[in-house]
């Protein structure tokens, strides 16, 4: 290690910066892998149970555009947690998926996939049209991922303990993604392109329930655990 000045506090700042970069890489990986696993599992489960395709190719492309772009990049710019320097140094052989990260990715991705396909099945149960069911599924998958991006900001804290305004890049990225989602649902031109239909209040209740229930239960669990 070579210091470019005569201040040994530079070493502390360098270690802190290294930890921030490493943690943000883990957040980025956690978010993308969980969400992509949820998308794959949604399509897999529909085939497994001989359901009609819950999403069209153009809709899957939109989901990737709305969730894997700006929110993921903004997550990489997340500010450090206050106690980042209180954590002990990680072991030399510790991999990127250590400290339970791999398990969290698998569990969260699985739950996203299950809840998304359940939203499709719920729509079919209420005899909604196929287009309506697919629109509900699309919105559920997008909103699940947007809820999850805030969870990825911390391994220890729940959504209720995280100030969303400490990362304005992420806040505006999520806002843009939601505007994009509403645009393809309510603007006639995009409805034709993405094969979506207008959703009323009861249908949004299905979406909010299935997309938010996982984040809610996880946040309650973290609060109780603490």
N, C-alpha and C positions, 0 to 999 in steps of 0.2 A: 504494500500500500504506500503510495507516494502522496504526501500532502503538498498542495500548491501554496499553502500559507503556513504561518507559525501558530495556528490556533487548533489545539487538539479537539475542540468542540466540533470541528469539521468532520471528525470520525463519527461522532454521534449522528450528525445530520446525514452523513452518507449511509449509515446503517438504517436510519429511519426511512430514507428515500428508497432504499433497496427493499425494505419490508412493504412499503406502500405499493411499489410496482408489482411485487410478487403476489400480494393479496388481491390486487385488481385483476391480475391475470387469472387467478383462481375464480374470482367472481364471474369474469367473462366466460371462462370455460364451463362453470357450473350452470350459468344461464343458458348458453347455447346448446349444450349437450342435453340438458333436461328438456328444453322446449322441442328440440329436434326428435328426441326419443318419444315425446308425447305425440308428435305428428305421425311418426312411423307407426306407433302402437295403435293410434286411432284407425288407420287404414288396415292394419293387420287384424284387429279385432272385428272390424266389419266383414272382412273376408272369412274369418274363423267362424263367425256365427251366421254366415250367408245373408248378410244384410246388403241392401243397395248401397252403392258408394256414397258415403256421407259427405264427400268433398270432391269437386271437380278439379282437374289439373290447374285451370286458371285460378281457382280459389286457393289452392295450395301455394301457387306462386305469389299470390297477394299476401298470404300469411307470412311467408318468408320475407317479403319486401317490408311489411309493416312491423314485424317483430325482430328480425335478425339484423336489421340495419342500424337505425339511429339509437334505439334503446341499448343495444349491445355495445356500441361505440361509446355512448354516454356513460355506461357502467364502468368502462375502462378508465374514465376520468374521475372516479369516485374519490372524495377526500378521505384521508385516513381516519380510523377510529381513534378516540382519545387515548385508549390504553394500549396502543399498538407497540409501544416500547416496553411495556410491562410483561409481555409474553416472553417465555424463555426461547433461546435460539432453537431453530428446528434442527433435527438430526441431519447429519451429512448425507445419509442414504435415503432420507425421506423423499418420496415422490410427490408429484403434483396432486395426486389423488389421496394423499394421506389425511389423517385427522377426520376421517369419516366423509370426506368429500365425495368419493366414489359412490358410497351408499346413499348419500343424499340425492345425487344425480339420478340414480336408478329408481329410488322410491318416488321422488317428485315427478320424474318423467312418466312413470307408470300411472300415478294418480291423475296426471293431466290427461293421459290417453283414456283412462277409464271414465273420468268425468265427462270428457268430450263425447265419447260414444254414448254415454247415458243420456246426454242432452238430445242426441239424435233419436235415440229410442223413445224418449219422452215425447218428442214431437210426433213420432209415428203413432204412439199410443193415443194421443189426442186427435188423431186423424188429420193432422196438418198436411198440406201438400208437400210433395217431395222437395220442391224449391224452398218452401218455408223451413223444412227440417234441415236442409243443407245450409241455409242462411243462419239458422240458430247454431248449428255446429260450427260454422266458420267464426261467428261472433264469440262463441264460448271458448274456442281454442285461442283466439287472439287475446281476449280479456284474461284468460288463465295465465298466459305468458306475460302480459303486462302487470298483473298482480305479482307474479313470481319475480319479476325483475327487481322489485323493491325488497323482496325477501333476500335476494342474493347479495344485498349490500352488507349483510352481517350474518355470521354463523351463530352468534350468541344471542342477538337481540331480535325481538319480534317486530313486525311492521309498526305496531303501536308505539314502540320505543325509538323508532328511527324518524328523524326530522327530514321529511322529503324535500324540504327547501334548502338543505345543505348541499345538494347537487342539482343546481338549476338546469344543467344540461340534460340530465335524466328526466326531470320534471317536464321540460318542453318537448323532449323526444317522445315521451309517453303521450303527451297531449296531441302531438302531430299524428301519432299512430291511431289514436281514438278518432280524430277528425277524418283520417283516411277511411277508417272502418265505417263511420256514419255516412260518409260520402257514397260508398258503394252500396249501402243499404237504402238510402233515401233519395239519391239523385237518379232520375230516370235513365240518363245516358249510361252511367256506370252499372245500373241494374241489368241492362241488356248485356254489357260486356262481361260481367262477373256472374250472371245468372242468379241474382239475388232478388228478394222481394221486400216490400215494406213490412217492418215488424212493429206490432203494437205493444202496449204495456205488458199484458200477460206473458208474451213471448220473451220479453226482456227479463221478466222475473225468473224464467227458466235459465236464461243465460247467466244472470248475476248469481243465482244460487250455485250452479255447477262450476262456475269459474272462480267464485269467491270462497266456497266452503273449505277448500283445502288450505288456503292461506289463513282463513279464520281459525281453523282447528290447530294449525301449526303455530300460530301466534299465541293462542291460549296455552298450548303445551309449553312453549318457551317461557311464558310468564309464570306458569305454575312451577316449572322446573327450577327457575331462578329463585 
